[in-house]
Amino acid sequence: MATVNFLVNPFGVFPVKPVAGYTDVRFIENVRIYKNFLIKNRSIDGLMLGSSRIEESMNPLPAAWPGMQVYNMAMPGASLQEMLRNLQHANAVTPLKQGMIGLDFFMFSAFAGSVSDFSEDYFAVDTEGNKKPASYVLRTYANLLFSADVLEKSRDTIKDSRKRAAPSHEDNGMTALAPHYAVVKDNAAVYKLFDSFENNYFRKNGFWLNGPGSTYTTVKNAAGESTFDDLRALLDYIYRNNLNIRFVISPLHVRMLLGMDGIGLWPAFSDWKRQLVMVNEQVAHQYGQAAKPIWDFAVVNDLTTEWLPEDPRLPAPKNGMQWFWDPAHPKPALGDLVQERVFISFNEDIGKILRPDTIDSHVQQQTVALHDYMKNDPATVNAIQKRLESLNTWHWVKH
């Protein structure tokens, strides 16, 4: 068992080179083992962190990361605390030259669910940033070598490799394109995916309204501890180590923004952006540094208002979406545009840098833009309202 698990190496943990056609196609379910140990075994000096919004959209753009070994270390459901641990780990293994961190509204919910595959065993440093002995890997090695479940995973890896199946991730850490395209194989599948995401985000006790009484809050407890304290800890590490980091708020399709407004969260979303700016400025001032840029791409523009593939306003139905996999996850085509703005041109056409002196006017402008969109596209607004009514969320928020 141990020999097979070591040689097949289904999680990519052991320093064993894959054999083409036999052990080179991995479908990774526990990305936290896979990505943390890959970072340990490579010299990565360009890093992307965030949730699945980053993992599914950011294919490292060479011009944005010149001369760097870049890896997309974003993970589904990543919390602020986990991103700090990932950053500490990666920077301890190889000092980073540049990084991008995705910040999401749901990530700041005090009642966001925890992930099951997180473990402190995977990190090269402890929570204080001190390097662990080199033997820290032994527990994970033992668990993987002598596991019947991993043996089954090894068999699957051999089967998938022999069939030349699509892996779950590209070599650069982004989720692989082939499985994504299989999910959105036709327009019916695209509409089904939009339905699923909107239902999960808009309903009570869903991704957003997951606090007591189906509310959204960043406050953790009666002592007033907040998820913004977790942001401060992340920023403290970044500024204390003078890391070259850019923050991005990933694009959301306008249907998500309409749903957010419909369930009463638009003011909280706007205030969240204000709080990001305030906390970032405070920590930067504490270290006597210029504030790291926070780019907001979750805005109303021509890209985020892309029509669905069979929208009656189209001259003819198109196949799939150009910019989005689903309403919450951009495609790499849009990820390329984001990287170009953030690292190369700094053009604020499809996104804006959030600054203390313009944040109020920015969120006000976005409120106006959303309301203007609602006037110009009553059919989409009506569709979102009907969905909220079917989930009993529209009625609940309004009354």
SEDREN-147496 format. One record per atom (N, C-alpha, C, O): residue in three letters; y, z negated, x. Coordinates in steps of 0.1 Angstrom, whole numbers, plus 5000, padded with zeros to 4 digits. Example, Ala and Ser with C-alpha at 12.3 -4.5 7.8 and 13.67 -1.06 7.14 Angstrom:
ALA494349225132;ALA495549225123;ALA496749225132;ALA496749155142;SER497849295128;SER498949295137;SER500049215129;SER501149205134;
This chain:
MET498850005008;MET500050005000;MET501350005009;MET502250085007;ALA501349915018;ALA502549905027;ALA502750035035;ALA503850075036;THR501650095040;THR501750215047;THR502350335039;THR503250405043;VAL501750345027;VAL502250455018;VAL503750425014;VAL504550525015;ASN504050305011;ASN505450275007;ASN506450295018;ASN507550335016;PHE505950275030;PHE506850285042;PHE507050435045;PHE508150485047;LEU505950515045;LEU506050655049;LEU506750735038;LEU507550825041;VAL506450715026;VAL507150785015;VAL508550745013;VAL509450825010;ASN508750605015;ASN510150555015;ASN510950595002;ASN511950665003;PRO510450564990;PRO511050614978;PRO512450574975;PRO513150634968;PHE512850464981;PHE514250414980;PHE515150454992;PHE516350424992;GLY514550525001;GLY515350565013;GLY515850445021;GLY516850455029;VAL515150335021;VAL515450205028;VAL515050205042;VAL515850165051;PHE513850255045;PHE513350255058;PHE513750365067;PHE514050475062;PRO513950345080;PRO514350455089;PRO513250555092;PRO512850575103;VAL512850625081;VAL511850725082;VAL512450855076;VAL512950865065;LYS512250965084;LYS512851095080;LYS511851155069;LYS510651145070;PRO512451205058;PRO511651265048;PRO510951395052;PRO511451465061;VAL509851425046;VAL509051545049;VAL509251645038;VAL508951615026;ALA509851755041;ALA510151855031;ALA508951895023;ALA507851925028;GLY509051885009;GLY507951925001;GLY506951804998;GLY506051824990;TYR507151695005;TYR506251585003;TYR506951454999;TYR506551374990;THR508051425006;THR508751295004;THR510351305003;THR511051215006;ASP510851425001;ASP512251445002;ASP512951454989;ASP514251474989;VAL512251434977;VAL512951434964;VAL512851294958;VAL511751254955;ARG513951224958;ARG513951084952;ARG514651084939;ARG515851134938;PHE514051014930;PHE514850994917;PHE515050834917;PHE514150764914;ILE516250804921;ILE516650664923;ILE517150594910;ILE518050644904;GLU516450484907;GLU516850404895;GLU517650284900;GLU518650244894;ASN517150224911;ASN517950104917;ASN518850154927;ASN518550154939;VAL520050204923;VAL520950264933;VAL521550154942;VAL521950194953;ARG521450034939;ARG522049924947;ARG521249904960;ARG521749884970;ILE519949914959;ILE519049914971;ILE519350044979;ILE519650034991;TYR519250154972;TYR519350284979;TYR520650294986;TYR520650334998;LYS521750274980;LYS523050304986;LYS523450204997;LYS524050235007;ASN523150074994;ASN523549975005;ASN522749995017;ASN523249975028;PHE521450035016;PHE520650055028;PHE520950185035;PHE520850205047;LEU521350285027;LEU521850415033;LEU523050385041;LEU523250445052;ILE524050315036;ILE525250275043;ILE524850205056;ILE525450235067;LYS523850115056;LYS523350045068;LYS522850145078;LYS522950125090;ASN522150255074;ASN521450345083;ASN522250465087;ASN521850545095;ARG523550475082;ARG524350585086;ARG525750535091;ARG526050415089;SER526450625098;SER527750585103;SER528750645093;SER529350745095;ILE529050575082;ILE529950615072;ILE531350555074;ILE531450435075;ASP532350645076;ASP533650595078;ASP534650635067;ASP535850615068;GLY534150705057;GLY534950745045;GLY534150695033;GLY532950735032;LEU534750625024;LEU533950555014;LEU534650575000;LEU535850554999;MET533850604990;MET534250594976;MET533550484969;MET532350474970;LEU534350404961;LEU533750294954;LEU534250314939;LEU535250374936;GLY533450254930;GLY533850254916;GLY532650244907;GLY531550214911;SER532850284895;SER531750284885;SER531150424884;SER531350504893;SER530450454874;SER529850584872;SER530850694870;SER530550814873;ARG532150654867;ARG533150764866;ARG533450824879;ARG533750944880;ILE533350744890;ILE533450794903;ILE532150864908;ILE532150964914;GLU531050794905;GLU529750844910;GLU529450984905;GLU528851064912;GLU529851014892;GLU529551134886;GLU530551244888;GLU530351364884;SER531651214894;SER532751314895;SER533251344909;SER533951444911;MET533051254918;MET533651274931;MET532651324942;MET531851254948;ASN532751454944;ASN531951524955;ASN532951534966;ASN533951604965;PRO532751454977;PRO533751444988;PRO534351584992;PRO533551674996;LEU535651594990;LEU536351724993;LEU536651725008;LEU537451645013;PRO536051815016;PRO536251815031;PRO537751805035;PRO538051725045;ALA538651875029;ALA540051865033;ALA540651735031;ALA541651695037;ALA540051655021;ALA540651525018;ALA540151415028;ALA540651305029;TRP539051445035;TRP538351355044;TRP538151415057;TRP536951425062;PRO539151465064;PRO538951545077;PRO538251465088;PRO538651355091;GLY537151525093;GLY536451465104;GLY535751335101;GLY535351265110;MET535551305088;MET534851175084;MET533451205078;MET533251305073;GLN532651105080;GLN531351095073;GLN531651025060;GLN531850895060;VAL531551095049;VAL532051035036;VAL530851005027;VAL529851085027;TYR530850895020;TYR529750865011;TYR530350814998;TYR531250724998;ASN529750854987;ASN530150814973;ASN529250694970;ASN528050704966;MET529750574972;MET528950444970;MET529250384956;MET528850274954;ALA529850464947;ALA530050414934;ALA528750394927;ALA527750464929;MET528750294917;MET527550264910;MET527750234896;MET528850184892;PRO526850264887;PRO527050234872;PRO527250084870;PRO526550004875;GLY528350064862;GLY528649924858;GLY529149834869;GLY529049714868;ALA529649894880;ALA530149814891;ALA531249724886;ALA532149774879;SER531249604891;SER532349504888;SER533249504900;SER532949554911;LEU534449434898;LEU535349424909;LEU534749334920;LEU534949364932;GLN534049234916;GLN533349154926;GLN532349224934;GLN532249214947;GLU531549314928;GLU530549394935;GLU531249494944;GLU530749514955;MET532349554940;MET533049654948;MET533549584961;MET533549644972;LEU534049454960;LEU534449384971;LEU533249364981;LEU533449384993;ARG532149324976;ARG530949304984;ARG530549444991;ARG530149445003;ASN530549544983;ASN530149674989;ASN531149715000;ASN530749775010;LEU532449694998;LEU533449725008;LEU533249645020;LEU533349695031;GLN533049515019;GLN532749425030;GLN531549475038;GLN531649485050;HIS530549505031;HIS529249555037;HIS529549685045;HIS529149695057;ALA530149785039;ALA530349915045;ALA531249905057;ALA531049965068;ASN532349825056;ASN533349815067;ASN532749735078;ASN533149755090;ALA531749645076;ALA531149575087;ALA530149655094;ALA529949645106;VAL529449755087;VAL528549835094;VAL529249945102;VAL528849965114;THR530250005096;THR531050105104;THR532450095099;THR532750115087;PRO533450055108;PRO534850045104;PRO535350165096;PRO535150285101;LEU535950145085;LEU536350255076;LEU537650315081;LEU538550245085;LYS537750455080;LYS538950525082;LYS539750545070;LYS541050545070;GLN539050555058;GLN539750595046;GLN538850555034;GLN537550565035;GLY539450525023;GLY538650485011;GLY539350524998;GLY540550524998;MET538550544988;MET539050564974;MET538250464965;MET537050454966;ILE539050394957;ILE538450294948;ILE538850324933;ILE540050334930;GLY537850344925;GLY538150374911;GLY538250244903;GLY537450154904;LEU539350234895;LEU539550114886;LEU539450154872;LEU540050254868;ASP538650084864;ASP538450114850;ASP538850004841;ASP538749884845;PHE539350034829;PHE539749934819;PHE538549844816;PHE538749724815;PHE537349904813;PHE536249814809;PHE535849724820;PHE535249614818;MET536049764833;MET535749684844;MET536449544844;MET535949454850;PHE537549544837;PHE538349424837;PHE538049334825;PHE538749224823;SER537149374817;SER536749284806;SER536049164811;SER535149174819;ALA536449044806;ALA535848924811;ALA534448904806;ALA533648824812;PHE534048984797;PHE532648974791;PHE531849104794;PHE530949134786;ALA532249174804;ALA531449294808;ALA530049244812;ALA529949144819;GLY529049314808;GLY527649274811;GLY527349284826;GLY527849374833;SER526549194831;SER526049204845;SER524949304847;SER524249334837;VAL524849354859;VAL523749454862;VAL522549374867;VAL522649274873;SER521349434864;SER520149364868;SER519649394882;SER518849314887;ASP520149504888;ASP519649534901;ASP520549494913;ASP520449544924;PHE521549404910;PHE522349354921;PHE521649244929;PHE520949164923;SER521849234942;SER521249134950;SER522049114962;SER522449204969;GLU522348984966;GLU523048954978;GLU522148994991;GLU522648995002;ASP520849014988;ASP519949045000;ASP520349175006;ASP519849205017;TYR521049264999;TYR521249405004;TYR522449415013;TYR522749515019;PHE523249305015;PHE524549315022;PHE524449265037;PHE523749165039;ALA525049335046;ALA525049295060;ALA525949175063;ALA525849125074;VAL526849135054;VAL527749025056;VAL527648935044;VAL527148975033;ASP527948805046;ASP527948715035;ASP529248725027;ASP530148805030;THR529448635017;THR530648655008;THR531948625016;THR532948655011;GLU531848555027;GLU533048525035;GLU533348635045;GLU534248635053;GLY532448735045;GLY532648845054;GLY531948825068;GLY532148905077;ASN531248725070;ASN530548695082;ASN529248775083;ASN528448785074;LYS528948835095;LYS527748915096;LYS526548825096;LYS526448725102;LYS525548875089;LYS524248815088;LYS523448845100;LYS523648945106;PRO522448765103;PRO521448805114;PRO520848935110;PRO520648965098;ALA520349015120;ALA519749145118;ALA518549135109;ALA518149235103;SER517949015108;SER516748995100;SER516948985085;SER516048965078;TYR518249005081;TYR518548985067;TYR517749095059;TYR517549075047;VAL517349205065;VAL516649305058;VAL515249275055;VAL514649345046;LEU514649175061;LEU513249155061;LEU512749125047;LEU511649165043;ARG513549045039;ARG513049005026;ARG512949135017;ARG511949155010;THR513949215018;THR513949345010;THR512749435015;THR512049495007;TYR512649445028;TYR511549525033;TYR510149475028;TYR509349555023;ALA509949345028;ALA508749295024;ALA508449315009;ALA507349355004;ASN509549305001;ASN509449324986;ASN509049464983;ASN508349494974;LEU509649564991;LEU509349704989;LEU508049744994;LEU507349834988;LEU507649695005;LEU506349735012;LEU505149695003;LEU504149765002;PHE505249564998;PHE504049514992;PHE504249504977;PHE503949394971;SER504649614971;SER504949614956;SER504149724950;SER504249844954;ALA503349694940;ALA502649794932;ALA503649884925;ALA503350004923;ASP504749834920;ASP505749914913;ASP506350014922;ASP506550134919;VAL506549974935;VAL507050074945;VAL506050174948;VAL506350294951;LEU504750134948;LEU503650224951;LEU503650334940;LEU503450454943;GLU503850294928;GLU503950394917;GLU505150484919;GLU505150604917;LYS506250424924;LYS507450504927;LYS507250604939;LYS507750714939;SER506450564948;SER506050654959;SER505250764954;SER505450884958;ARG504350744945;ARG503550854939;ARG504450954932;ARG504251074933;ASP505350894924;ASP506350984917;ASP507151064927;ASP507451184924;THR507551004938;THR508351074948;THR507551194953;THR508151304955;ILE506251174956;ILE505451284962;ILE505251394951;ILE505351504955;LYS505051354938;LYS504951454928;LYS506251534927;LYS506151654926;ASP507351464926;ASP508651534924;ASP508951624936;ASP509451734935;SER508551574948;SER508851654960;SER507951784960;SER508351894964;ARG506651764956;ARG505751884956;ARG506251984945;ARG506052104947;LYS506851934934;LYS507352024924;LYS508752074927;LYS509252164919;ARG509352024937;ARG510752064941;ARG511652024929;ARG512552104926;ALA511351914923;ALA512151864912;ALA513551824917;ALA513851814929;ALA514551814908;ALA515851774911;ALA515951624915;ALA515351544907;PRO516551584926;PRO516751444929;PRO517751384920;PRO518451454912;SER517851254920;SER518851184911;SER520251184918;SER521251174911;HIS520351194931;HIS521651194938;HIS521651294949;HIS520651334955;GLU522951344951;GLU523151434962;GLU523151354975;GLU523151224974;ASP523051414986;ASP522951344999;ASP524251265001;ASP524251165009;ASN525351304995;ASN526651234997;ASN526851114988;ASN527851054987;GLY525851084979;GLY525850974970;GLY526351004956;GLY526050924947;MET526851114954;MET527251154940;MET525951184932;MET524951234938;THR525951154919;THR524851184911;THR524651334911;THR525551414911;ALA523351374912;ALA523051514914;ALA523451594902;ALA523551554890;LEU523851724905;LEU524351814894;LEU523251864885;LEU523451874873;ALA522051894891;ALA521051954882;ALA520651874870;ALA520551924859;PRO520351744872;PRO520051654860;PRO521151654850;PRO520851644838;HIS522351654855;HIS523551654846;HIS523551774837;HIS523651764825;TYR523351894844;TYR523452014836;TYR522252024826;TYR522352084816;ALA521151954830;ALA519951954821;ALA520351874808;ALA519851914797;VAL521151764810;VAL521451684798;VAL522451764789;VAL522351754777;VAL523351844795;VAL524251924787;VAL523852064787;VAL524652154789;LYS522552084784;LYS521952214785;LYS522552324775;LYS522552444777;ASP523152274764;ASP523752364754;ASP524852284747;ASP525052164749;ASN525552354738;ASN526652294731;ASN526252184722;ASN526952084721;ALA525052194716;ALA524652084707;ALA524451964715;ALA524751854710;ALA523951974727;ALA523751854736;ALA525051794740;ALA525151674741;VAL526051874742;VAL527451824745;VAL527951744734;VAL528451634736;TYR527851794722;TYR528351724710;TYR527651594708;TYR528251494704;LYS526351594710;LYS525551474709;LYS525951374719;LYS525951254716;LEU526251414731;LEU526651324741;LEU528051264738;LEU528251144740;PHE528951344733;PHE530251294729;PHE530051184718;PHE530751084718;ASP529251224708;ASP528951124697;ASP528450994703;ASP528950884698;SER527550994712;SER526950874717;SER527950784724;SER527950664722;PHE528750854733;PHE529750774740;PHE530750714731;PHE531150594733;GLU531250794722;GLU532250744713;GLU531750624704;GLU532450524702;ASN530550634700;ASN529950524692;ASN529850404701;ASN530150294696;ASN529350414713;ASN529250294722;ASN530550234726;ASN530550114728;TYR531550314727;TYR532850254732;TYR533650204720;TYR534350104722;PHE533550264708;PHE534450224697;PHE533950114689;PHE534650054682;ARG532650094689;ARG532049994679;ARG532349854684;ARG532649824696;LYS532249764675;LYS532349624678;LYS531149574687;LYS530049624685;ASN531449494696;ASN530449444706;ASN529949564715;ASN528849554720;GLY530749664716;GLY530449774725;GLY531049754738;GLY531249644743;PHE531349864745;PHE531849854759;PHE533249794760;PHE533549724770;TRP534049814750;TRP535449764750;TRP535549634742;TRP536049534748;LEU535149634730;LEU535349514721;LEU534149414723;LEU533349394714;ASN533949364735;ASN532749284738;ASN533049134740;ASN532149064744;GLY534249094737;GLY534548954738;GLY534248874726;GLY533748934716;PRO534548744725;PRO534348664713;PRO535048724701;PRO536148764702;GLY534348734690;GLY534848794678;GLY535148944680;GLY536048994673;SER534449014689;SER534649154691;SER536049184695;SER536749264689;THR536449124706;THR537849144711;THR537649194726;THR536649184732;TYR538849224731;TYR538949264746;TYR539849154752;TYR540949134747;THR539349094763;THR540149004770;THR539849004785;THR538649034789;THR540848984793;THR540548964808;THR540448824812;THR540148794824;VAL540648724803;VAL540648584806;VAL539148534805;VAL538548554794;LYS538748474815;LYS537348434816;LYS536948304809;LYS535948284803;ASN537948204810;ASN537648074805;ASN538847994802;ASN539948044803;ALA538647874797;ALA539847784793;ALA540747754804;ALA541847714802;ALA540247754817;ALA541047724828;ALA541947844832;ALA542847824840;GLY541847954825;GLY542748064827;GLY542348164838;GLY543148244841;GLU541148144843;GLU540648234853;GLU540548374847;GLU540148394835;SER540848474855;SER540948614849;SER540348714859;SER540148684870;THR539948824853;THR539448934861;THR540448984871;THR540149054881;PHE541748964868;PHE542748994878;PHE542748914890;PHE543248954901;ASP542048794889;ASP541848714901;ASP540848784910;ASP540848784922;ASP539848854904;ASP538848934911;ASP539549054918;ASP539249084930;LEU540549114911;LEU541349214918;LEU542149164930;LEU542149234940;ARG542649044928;ARG543448984939;ARG542548964951;ARG542948994963;ALA541248924949;ALA540348904960;ALA540049034967;ALA539949034979;LEU539849144959;LEU539549274965;LEU540749314973;LEU540649364984;LEU541949304967;LEU543149344974;LEU543449264987;LEU543949314997;ASP543149134986;ASP543349044997;ASP542549095009;ASP543049105021;TYR541249135007;TYR540449185018;TYR541049315023;TYR541049335035;ILE541449405014;ILE541949535019;ILE543249515027;ILE543349575038;TYR544249435022;TYR545449425030;TYR545249335043;TYR545849365053;ARG544449235042;ARG544149155054;ARG543549235065;ARG543749205077;ASN542749335061;ASN542049415071;ASN542849545073;ASN542349635081;ASN543949565066;ASN544849685068;ASN544049815066;ASN544149905074;LEU543249815055;LEU542449935053;LEU543250045046;LEU544050015038;ASN542950165049;ASN543550285043;ASN542850315030;ASN541950395030;ILE543250255019;ILE542650265006;ILE543550324996;ILE544750294995;ARG543150414987;ARG543850464976;ARG543050434963;ARG541850434963;PHE543750394953;PHE543150354940;PHE543350464930;PHE544450534930;VAL542350494921;VAL542550594911;VAL542050534898;VAL541050464897;ILE542750564887;ILE542250544873;ILE541750674869;ILE542550774867;SER540450684867;SER539850824864;SER540250884851;SER540650814842;PRO540251014850;PRO540651084838;PRO539651044826;PRO538451024828;LEU540251034814;LEU539551014802;LEU539851124793;LEU541051164792;HIS538851174785;HIS539251274775;HIS540051214764;HIS539951094761;VAL540951294758;VAL541851244748;VAL541151174737;VAL541751094730;ARG539951214734;ARG539251154723;ARG538951004726;ARG538950924717;MET538750974738;MET538650834742;MET539950764740;MET540050644736;LEU541050824744;LEU542350764742;LEU542750744728;LEU543350644724;LEU542350844719;LEU542550824705;LEU541750714699;LEU542250634691;GLY540550704704;GLY539650594699;GLY540250454703;GLY540250364696;MET540750454716;MET541350324721;MET542450284712;MET542650164709;ASP543350384709;ASP544450354700;ASP543950314686;ASP544550224680;GLY542950384681;GLY542450354668;GLY541950214666;GLY542050154655;ILE541250154677;ILE540750024675;ILE541749914680;ILE541349794682;GLY542949954683;GLY544049864686;GLY544149824700;GLY544849724703;LEU543549894709;LEU543549854724;LEU544649934732;LEU544749904744;TRP545350024726;TRP546350094734;TRP547350004740;TRP547650024752;PRO547949904733;PRO548849814740;PRO548249744752;PRO548849724762;ALA546949694750;ALA546249624761;ALA546049724773;ALA546149684784;PHE545749844770;PHE545549944780;PHE546749974788;PHE546749984800;SER547949984781;SER549249994788;SER549549874796;SER550049894807;ASP549349754791;ASP549649634798;ASP548749624810;ASP549149574821;TRP547449664809;TRP546549664820;TRP547149744832;TRP547049694844;LYS547749854829;LYS548349934840;LYS549549864846;LYS549749864858;ARG550349794838;ARG551449714843;ARG550949604852;ARG551449584863;GLN549849534848;GLN549349424856;GLN548749474869;GLN548849404879;LEU548149594869;LEU547649644882;LEU548749664892;LEU548649624904;VAL549849714887;VAL551049734896;VAL551549604901;VAL551849584913;MET551749504892;MET552249374896;MET551449304906;MET551949254916;VAL550149294904;VAL549249224913;VAL549149304927;VAL549249234937;ASN549149434926;ASN549149514939;ASN550349484947;ASN550249464959;GLU551549484940;GLU552749454947;GLU552849314953;GLU553349294964;GLN552349224946;GLN552349084950;GLN551549064963;GLN551948994972;VAL550349124963;VAL549449104975;VAL549949184987;VAL549949134998;ALA550549304984;ALA551149374995;ALA552249305001;ALA552349295014;HIS553149244993;HIS554249164998;HIS553749045006;HIS554349015016;GLN552748985002;GLN552148865009;GLN551848905023;GLN551948825032;TYR551349025025;TYR550949065039;TYR551949155046;TYR551749205056;GLY553149165039;GLY554249245045;GLY553949385047;GLY554349455057;GLN553249445038;GLN552849585039;GLN553349665026;GLN553649605016;ALA553349795028;ALA553649885017;ALA552549885007;ALA551349875011;ALA552749884994;ALA551649884984;ALA550850004985;ALA551350114987;LYS549549984984;LYS548550094984;LYS548750174971;LYS548950104960;PRO548750304971;PRO549050374959;PRO547950364948;PRO546750364952;ILE548350344936;ILE547450344924;ILE547750474916;ILE548850484911;TRP546850564915;TRP547050684908;TRP546450674894;TRP545350634892;ASP547250714884;ASP546750714870;ASP546450854865;ASP547450934863;PHE545250884863;PHE544751014858;PHE544251004844;PHE543951104838;ALA544250874838;ALA543850854824;ALA545150884815;ALA545650794809;VAL545551004815;VAL546851044808;VAL546551164799;VAL545551224800;VAL547551194791;VAL547451304782;VAL548051424789;VAL549251434792;ASN547151524792;ASN547651654798;ASN546751764794;ASN545851744786;ASP546951884799;ASP546252004795;ASP544751984799;ASP543852044792;LEU544351914809;LEU542951894813;LEU542251794804;LEU541151814800;THR542951684801;THR542251574793;THR542251614778;THR541551544771;THR542951714774;THR542951754760;THR542151884759;THR542251954749;GLU541251904768;GLU540352024767;GLU539552024754;GLU539051924749;TRP539552144748;TRP538852154735;TRP537352154737;TRP536852194747;LEU536652104727;LEU535252104728;LEU534752244727;LEU535452334722;PRO533452274731;PRO533052414733;PRO533052504721;PRO533152624722;GLU532952444709;GLU532952524697;GLU534152494688;GLU534152514676;ASP535252454694;ASP536452424687;ASP536952554680;ASP536952654686;PRO537252544667;PRO537652674660;PRO538952734665;PRO539152854662;ARG539652664673;ARG540952724679;ARG540552814691;ARG541452894695;LEU539352814696;LEU539052894707;LEU538853044702;LEU538353064691;PRO539153134710;PRO538953274706;PRO537453304703;PRO537153384695;ALA536653234711;ALA535153244710;ALA534553124716;ALA535153064725;PRO533453074710;PRO532852954716;PRO532552974731;PRO532153084735;LYS532652864738;LYS532352874753;LYS531052784755;LYS530652724746;ASN530552794767;ASN529352724770;ASN529752594778;ASN530152604789;GLY529652474771;GLY529952354777;GLY531352324780;GLY532252394775;MET531652224787;MET533052184790;MET533352214805;MET532452214814;GLN534552244807;GLN535052274821;GLN535252154829;GLN534952144841;TRP535852054823;TRP536351934831;TRP535651804828;TRP535751714836;PHE534751794818;PHE534151674814;PHE532651684812;PHE532251784805;TRP531851594816;TRP530451584812;TRP530351524798;TRP529551574790;ASP531251424795;ASP531251354782;ASP532751304782;ASP533451314791;PRO533151234771;PRO534551194770;PRO534951084780;PRO536151064782;ALA533951024787;ALA534350914796;ALA534150954811;ALA534550874820;HIS533451064814;HIS533051104828;HIS533551244831;HIS533051334825;PRO534451254840;PRO534951384845;PRO533851454853;PRO532951394858;LYS533951584853;LYS533051664862;LYS533651674876;LYS534851644878;PRO532851714886;PRO533351734900;PRO534451824901;PRO535351814910;ALA534551924892;ALA535752014892;ALA537051944891;ALA538051974898;LEU537051844882;LEU538251764880;LEU538351664891;LEU539451624896;GLY537251614896;GLY537251524908;GLY537851584920;GLY538551524928;ASP537651714922;ASP538251784933;ASP539751784932;ASP540451764942;LEU540251814920;LEU541651814917;LEU542251674920;LEU543351664926;VAL541551574916;VAL542051434918;VAL542151404933;VAL543151354938;GLN541151444941;GLN541151414955;GLN542251494962;GLN542851444971;GLU542451614957;GLU543551704963;GLU544851634962;GLU545751634971;ARG545151574950;ARG546451514947;ARG546551384955;ARG547651354961;VAL545451304955;VAL545551174962;VAL545651174977;VAL546351094983;PHE544951274983;PHE544951274998;PHE545651395004;PHE545951385016;ILE545951494997;ILE546551615004;ILE547951654999;ILE548851645007;SER548051684986;SER549351744982;SER550251634976;SER551551644977;PHE549751524971;PHE550451414965;PHE551251464953;PHE552251394949;ASN550851574947;ASN551551634936;ASN551251554923;ASN550051524920;GLU552251504916;GLU552051414905;GLU552151504892;GLU552951464883;ASP551351604891;ASP551351694879;ASP550251644869;ASP550551644857;ILE549051624874;ILE547951584864;ILE547751434865;ILE546851374858;GLY548451364873;GLY548351214874;GLY549651164880;GLY550451234886;LYS549851034878;LYS551050964883;LYS550750844892;LYS549850774889;ILE551550824902;ILE551450704910;ILE552150594902;ILE553350614898;LEU551450484900;LEU552050374893;LEU552950294902;LEU552450234912;ARG554250284899;ARG555250214908;ARG555950114900;ARG556150124887;PRO556450004906;PRO557149894899;PRO558349944891;PRO558549894880;ASP559050034896;ASP560350084890;ASP560150184879;ASP561050214872;THR558950244878;THR558650344868;THR557550314859;THR557250394850;ILE556850204861;ILE555650174853;ILE555950164838;ILE555250224830;ASP557050104834;ASP557450094820;ASP557750224814;ASP557250254803;SER558450304821;SER558750444815;SER557450524815;SER557350604806;HIS556550504824;HIS555350584824;HIS554450554812;HIS554050644805;VAL554250424809;VAL553350384798;VAL554050424785;VAL553450454775;GLN555450414784;GLN556150454772;GLN555950604770;GLN555750654759;GLN556150684781;GLN555950824780;GLN554550864775;GLN554350954768;GLN553550794780;GLN552150814776;GLN551950784761;GLN551250854754;THR552650684756;THR552550654742;THR553150764734;THR552550804724;VAL554250814738;VAL554850924731;VAL553951044732;VAL553851124722;ALA553451074744;ALA552551194745;ALA551351184736;ALA550951284731;LEU550751064735;LEU549551044726;LEU549951074712;LEU549251134704;HIS551151014707;HIS551551034694;HIS551951184691;HIS551651234680;ASP552551254701;ASP552751394699;ASP551451474698;ASP551451564689;TYR550551434705;TYR549251504704;TYR548651484690;TYR548051574685;MET548751364685;MET548251334672;MET548851414661;MET548151464652;LYS550151444663;LYS550851534653;LYS550351674654;LYS550251744644;ASN550051714667;ASN549751854669;ASN548251884667;ASN547852004666;ASP547351784666;ASP545951804665;ASP545351714654;ASP544551624657;PRO545851724642;PRO545351634631;PRO543851644629;PRO543251544624;ALA543251754632;ALA541751774630;ALA541051674639;ALA540051604634;THR541351664652;THR540651574661;THR540951434657;THR540151344657;VAL542251404654;VAL542651264649;VAL541751224637;VAL541251114637;ASN541651314628;ASN540851284616;ASN539351264619;ASN538751174613;ALA538851334629;ALA537451314633;ALA537251184639;ALA536251114637;ILE538151144648;ILE538051004654;ILE538250894643;ILE537450794644;GLN539150914634;GLN539350814623;GLN538050794615;GLN537650684612;LYS537350914612;LYS536150904604;LYS535050834612;LYS534250764606;ARG535050854625;ARG534050784633;ARG534250634633;ARG533350554632;LEU535550594635;LEU535850454634;LEU535550394621;LEU535050274620;GLU535750464610;GLU535450414597;GLU533850404595;GLU533450304589;SER533150494601;SER531650484600;SER531150374608;SER530150314605;LEU531850324618;LEU531450214626;LEU532050084621;LEU531849974626;ASN532850094610;ASN533549984604;ASN534549924614;ASN534949804612;THR534949994624;THR535949944633;THR537349974629;THR538249884630;TRP537550094623;TRP538850124618;TRP539350024608;TRP540449974609;HIS538450004598;HIS538849904587;HIS539049764593;HIS539949694589;TRP538149724603;TRP538249594609;TRP539549574616;TRP540249464615;VAL539949674624;VAL541249654632;VAL542449654623;VAL543349584625;LYS542449744613;LYS543649754605;LYS543849634595;LYS544949614591;HIS542749564593;HIS542849454584;HIS542449324590;HIS542449214584;
